[in-house]
Amino acid sequence: MRSEKTPRICEKGHKFYKSSDCDSCPVCEAERKPADGFLSKFSAPARRALEREGIFGVEQLSNYTEKEILSLHGIGKSALSKMKEALEEAGLKFKND
C-alpha cells in the first residue's frame, strides 16, 4: 500500500512532498551534491550513508568490507557496483571479510 505524499517545508524554506518518513529535502540534496569527485557518482541516499560513515574517498572505502558497506542504510547494489569500479580504477579493493 502506497502512502500519500504530504507537503513539507525544510529549514531553508523549500517546499516539497514526501510519502516516506525521510526528512531530507530534495532541493537541498541537489544543491549539496558535489559536481565531481568520488561522492558525485552516488545517489543522495548512498552519498549520505558514506558521509555518515566518514567515507569521502576510495582510500577510506578500501578500509571496509563489501558486507560492511552493504549494511549501511542507503547503499544498494547499484552504489556497490560504482564503488567497486572506483576502487578498481584506483588500484584498490574492498577489505577481505
Phi, psi and omega in degrees: 000130183270133178282152175284147178283136179246145179288142179223160174224126180280173182295342176271356178095005178287135178261134180205169179241141178221145175256354180251177177279354181296129181267000184292135180273124181296329179290313178298319180298319179294324180292327184264002177292127179297144180286331179208177181095179185305308185290341181292345183280351191246155175293165181303314180298319179291319179297316178298320179298316179295316180298317178301327181275354180082023181258111182240359180202169183295328179298316178293321180299324183292352177274001183242154172274161175302319181298318179297318181292317179295338180282349180284134178295123180110351180258127177231190183297323180296313179296320181298318180294323176294323178294317178300318179297316179295319177297314181299317179299330181268003181073026181240175174206169177295152175295145178289149179299000000 
